[in-house]
C-alpha cells in the first residue's frame, strides 16, 4: 500500500535486456577481429551467446561495421558491430553459432 510520502520517492528506470538468448560470461578467451582487407587484431572475448558477443578490443570499430571473428582455431564467424564504447564492442553474428562451439567456449560449473 502506498503512503503519502512514497509519491515523492524516485524510482530508477527499469533495465530491459533485449537479447534473444542468455549471455555467458567468459573469463579469458583470446579471439581475433578482422576487417575485410586488414590483418587480424587480437581481442579478448568477455561474454557470449549463440547470437552475439562482447569483446575487449584495442582497435576502434564503429557501430554497423562488418567483421570476421575467430575464436580459438575454429572457422571465422561473420558479425556486425552493434555498439562500441572505445574499449569494448558488442557484435551480433550473421547466423547463430553452433551449440558445439558455444559449449567449447563456455565452462559451466555446478
Residue pairs with C-beta under 8 A, 6 or more apart in sequence:
19 49
19 51
19 52
20 49
20 51
21 49
21 50
21 51
22 49
23 47
23 48
23 49
23 54
24 47
24 48
24 49
24 102
24 106
24 108
25 46
25 47
26 45
26 46
26 47
26 48
26 105
26 106
28 44
29 44
29 45
29 71
29 72
29 105
30 42
30 43
30 44
30 45
30 72
31 42
31 43
31 44
31 45
31 55
31 69
31 70
31 71
32 40
32 41
32 42
32 43
32 69
32 70
33 40
33 41
33 43
33 55
33 57
33 59
33 61
33 67
33 68
33 69
33 89
34 40
34 41
34 67
34 68
34 69
34 70
34 76
35 65
35 66
35 67
35 68
36 66
40 70
41 57
41 58
41 59
42 58
43 55
43 56
43 57
43 58
44 55
44 56
44 57
45 53
45 54
45 55
45 71
45 105
46 53
46 54
46 55
46 56
46 88
47 53
47 54
48 54
48 102
48 105
48 106
49 102
50 93
50 96
50 97
50 99
50 102
51 92
51 93
51 96
52 79
52 82
52 90
52 91
52 92
52 93
53 69
53 79
53 90
53 91
53 93
54 88
54 89
54 90
54 91
55 69
55 88
55 89
55 91
56 87
56 88
57 87
57 88
57 89
58 87
60 84
60 86
61 67
61 81
61 84
61 89
62 81
62 84
63 81
63 82
63 83
63 84
64 80
64 81
65 80
65 81
66 78
66 79
66 80
66 81
67 78
67 79
67 80
67 81
67 91
68 76
68 77
68 78
68 79
69 76
69 77
69 79
69 91
70 76
70 77
71 77
71 101
71 105
72 104
72 105
74 101
74 104
77 93
77 94
77 97
78 93
78 94
78 95
79 91
79 92
79 93
79 94
80 91
80 92
80 94
81 89
81 90
81 91
82 90
82 91
82 92
83 89
83 90
84 90
